[in-house]
Amino acid sequence: MTSRVRQWQAQERRIAARTGGRRTPGSGNGPIKNDVRTDTESWECKWTSGQAFSLKDHDLRTARYNAVRDGRRMVFAIEFGSGKRVRRARHERLHRRSTDDTGAA
């Protein structure tokens, strides 16, 4: 098992322990989606050893869809790690402003 794999698994374990949640079997590749679930939240977890992470609109929409479908609030956790320094960005609520073709809200 590579260090990278161990890191994302460790991230999921830490979040599950801290929130009182459970890791999703197969990291969400079965009928239950996202990585960690509590009674009220569905966590999608991403870990990178790099200094940047490319977050796509599709990733957020999919994580939110899976959480709402399950009756939970979506939390998207991104963790950046390099050696002993770890930085986390956590967004519990993501507000989208919809616009029409003219750019007006």
C-alpha positions in Angstrom: 0.0 0.0 0.0 1.5 3.4 -1.0 1.9 6.3 1.4 -0.7 8.3 -0.6 -3.3 5.6 0.0 -2.5 5.4 3.6 -2.9 9.2 3.9 -6.4 9.4 2.5 -7.5 6.4 4.6 -6.0 8.1 7.7 -7.8 11.3 6.8 -11.1 9.4 6.6 -10.4 7.7 9.9 -9.6 11.0 11.7 -12.7 12.6 10.4 -14.9 9.6 11.4 -13.3 9.6 14.9 -13.7 13.3 15.4 -17.3 13.5 14.2 -18.5 10.2 15.7 -19.2 9.0 12.1 -18.4 5.9 10.2 -16.3 5.4 7.1 -18.3 4.3 4.0 -17.2 0.8 2.9 -15.3 0.9 -0.3 -14.9 4.7 0.1 -18.3 5.2 -1.5 -18.0 2.9 -4.5 -21.2 1.0 -3.5 -24.8 2.1 -3.0 -23.8 4.4 -0.1 -21.8 7.4 -1.4 -19.2 9.9 0.0 -16.5 8.8 2.4 -17.7 9.4 6.0 -21.3 9.6 7.4 -22.7 10.9 10.6 -26.4 11.0 11.5 -26.6 14.5 9.9 -23.6 14.8 7.6 -22.1 13.1 4.6 -18.4 13.9 4.1 -16.5 13.8 0.9 -12.8 13.7 1.7 -9.9 14.5 -0.5 -6.2 14.4 0.4 -3.2 15.6 -1.6 0.5 15.7 -1.0 0.7 18.6 -3.4 0.3 22.3 -2.8 -2.8 22.5 -5.0 -6.0 20.6 -5.6 -8.2 21.0 -8.6 -11.8 21.2 -7.3 -14.3 20.8 -10.0 -18.0 21.9 -9.9 -18.9 18.3 -10.8 -17.2 17.1 -7.6 -19.2 19.4 -5.5 -22.5 18.7 -7.2 -22.0 15.0 -7.0 -21.1 15.1 -3.3 -24.1 17.4 -2.5 -26.4 15.2 -4.5 -25.3 12.1 -2.7 -25.7 13.8 0.7 -29.1 15.2 0.0 -30.3 11.9 -1.4 -29.3 10.3 1.9 -31.0 13.1 4.0 -27.7 14.5 5.2 -25.8 17.8 4.9 -22.8 17.7 2.6 -19.3 18.5 4.0 -16.4 18.6 1.6 -13.0 18.2 3.3 -9.7 18.9 1.5 -6.5 18.2 3.3 -3.1 19.3 2.1 -0.1 17.5 3.6 3.6 17.8 3.3 5.6 15.9 6.0 4.4 17.0 9.4 2.6 20.2 8.2 -1.0 19.6 7.4 -3.5 22.3 6.3 -7.2 21.7 6.1 -10.0 23.5 4.2 -13.5 22.6 5.2 -16.6 24.1 3.7 -19.9 23.0 5.3 -22.1 25.2 3.2 -21.5 26.1 -0.4 -23.6 28.9 -1.8 -24.0 29.1 -5.5 -25.2 32.1 -7.3 -27.1 31.2 -10.4 -26.9 33.5 -13.4 -28.6 33.7 -16.7 -26.8 34.1 -20.0 -26.4 37.9 -19.4 -24.6 37.4 -16.1 -27.5 38.9 -14.0 -28.3 37.1 -10.8 
